[in-house]
Amino acid sequence: MKLYESLAEELCRRIEQGYYQVGDKLPSLRKMSHENQVSIATVQEAYHLLEDRYLVESRPKSGYYILAKKSDASLPATTRPEQKPVDVARWELVLNLLHSHERDEILALGKGTPDVSLPTLKPLLKLTADMSRRADIGQLTYDSLQGCQELRHQIARLMVDSGCRLHPDDIIVTTGCQEALTCSMRVLTQPGDIVASESPTYYGSMQTVQALGLKMLEIPTNPETGISLDALELALEQWPIKVLQVTPSCNNPTGHTMPDANKKRLVEMANEYDIAIIEDDIYGDLAYRYPRSRSIKSYDTQGRVLFCSSFSKTLSPAFRTGWCAPGRYIQQVKHMKYVSTACNSILHPRAIAEFIAQGLYERHIRKCRTQYLRNRDRLMEWVQAYFPKGTKMSYPEGGFLLWVEFPKTIDALGLNEKLKQEKISIAPGILFTAAEKYQHCVRLSYSHEATPAIEKAIKKIGTIAKAC
Ligand SMILES: Cc1ncc(COP(=O)(O)O)c(C=O)c1O
């Protein structure tokens, strides 16, 4: 065994024995090298080994931190959704969820909003205010249909991180990601068509499927590697699928990221079966590992991937600024954008473009990643400590959402009802499917600082769930 390997083994032992706890910082390279009488390079190799085993995380300019353990025993199994296309319903449930989030007195632990109180976001408010003050009468007009040129330029730069080389003219600015998804779906489908997707999946895109009179075919999905390619291939053989809709990087609701090899294979399958892919990348930049993983679009050579995203999770949903890079469908999506909202407001896209140009977006994202990773570990610890025995959970690799699978006897809708009295709300699992599935699952959000009040709420959820 090499020197760095035996040092890594020793550190693994210390982590297992609880000498280092989740969230603790490992000694600096210099200190560890001094204590163990080995070179700094040896310590660095040992730390890299621990990183590869997901035991520690390197945080830029800060050091190495102990991560929550990923235990196969606590991961949910690959899902087994309905094996045929079904109609989507659930609008009443979605509406209820949205209403519960609007009530200030409720601690909305199922809500998918980022932490907008971070200091790194403040310069964006200042930029917006300054631009508003400096705005002249000439700016009180319609923006171009495709949207703010400066922002499209900055988005094309950001997308290089996910392996995409796009021109600003390949991008359309939209009113959030929801508009990008809906315009894409409208271009690609006719009523009655079948859309395949991961399962569980984001309820907002399912509502688009419902509103356009489409049918949904949910494909088995693994909480670590995403949509099952074998199951998808079988479905493609069996059904005339028009579109595949996926959120492959830092997925909502599970937080998984598909391995790059699977993303590449997915594009090959789309080419083979001649289908389009709508790729929702709204959480992609919030991956805890840097560089972030590649997008599906980065493997697309035929223009059949419509990439949709927004700044709603990385900055704030209040700006309602998103985008679509629709490949070969750009003219049709532009038409749908015109039919939908004609154009965007001018101020926010310009302020966001300036924020990115000044390097403030990267700084803010770094801060988010660090906070969300820390919060994830705390939340996972609390779920493990307070939720009923047999509870399983996903292992998010980015974003701020955790998928929790209670033992089958627990009904998440009933649990949510009981939690109302405690002024807590969660997102019941049934929202994330078109079929009668995931009744014992919930989605929890951890964007906000892991305070004692949140720990108390998680404990309360656990206590009530145990009594269900
Ligand atoms: C996966 C996913 N896609 C799209 C959206 C909608 O994004 P926006 O608020 O930018 O319209 C959300 C919002 O929750 C989401 O979670």
Ligand as a Chemical Component Dictionary entry (heavy atoms), coordinates in Angstrom:
data_LIG
# 
_chem_comp.id                   LIG 
_chem_comp.type                 NON-POLYMER 
_chem_comp.pdbx_formal_charge   0 
_chem_comp.three_letter_code    LIG 
# 
loop_
_chem_comp_atom.comp_id 
_chem_comp_atom.atom_id 
_chem_comp_atom.alt_atom_id 
_chem_comp_atom.type_symbol 
_chem_comp_atom.charge 
_chem_comp_atom.model_Cartn_x 
_chem_comp_atom.model_Cartn_y 
_chem_comp_atom.model_Cartn_z 
_chem_comp_atom.pdbx_ordinal 
LIG C1 C1 C 0 -37.403 21.322 -12.439 1  
LIG C2 C2 C 0 -38.066 22.659 -12.579 2  
LIG N1 N1 N 0 -38.285 23.143 -13.825 3  
LIG C3 C3 C 0 -38.892 24.331 -14.025 4  
LIG C4 C4 C 0 -39.319 25.100 -12.957 5  
LIG C5 C5 C 0 -40.004 26.418 -13.231 6  
LIG O1 O1 O 0 -39.033 27.418 -13.182 7  
LIG P1 P1 P 0 -39.339 28.972 -13.291 8  
LIG O2 O2 O 0 -39.713 29.445 -11.931 9  
LIG O3 O3 O 0 -38.060 29.566 -13.756 10 
LIG O4 O4 O 0 -40.427 29.169 -14.286 11 
LIG C6 C6 C 0 -39.102 24.648 -11.653 12 
LIG C7 C7 C 0 -39.563 25.443 -10.506 13 
LIG O5 O5 O 0 -39.785 24.961 -9.414  14 
LIG C8 C8 C 0 -38.457 23.398 -11.465 15 
LIG O6 O6 O 0 -38.224 22.902 -10.240 16 
# 
loop_
_chem_comp_bond.comp_id 
_chem_comp_bond.atom_id_1 
_chem_comp_bond.atom_id_2 
_chem_comp_bond.value_order 
_chem_comp_bond.pdbx_ordinal 
LIG C1 C2 SING 1  
LIG C2 N1 SING 2  
LIG C2 C8 DOUB 3  
LIG N1 C3 DOUB 4  
LIG C3 C4 SING 5  
LIG C4 C5 SING 6  
LIG C4 C6 DOUB 7  
LIG C5 O1 SING 8  
LIG O1 P1 SING 9  
LIG P1 O2 DOUB 10 
LIG P1 O3 SING 11 
LIG P1 O4 SING 12 
LIG C6 C7 SING 13 
LIG C6 C8 SING 14 
LIG C7 O5 DOUB 15 
LIG C8 O6 SING 16 
# 
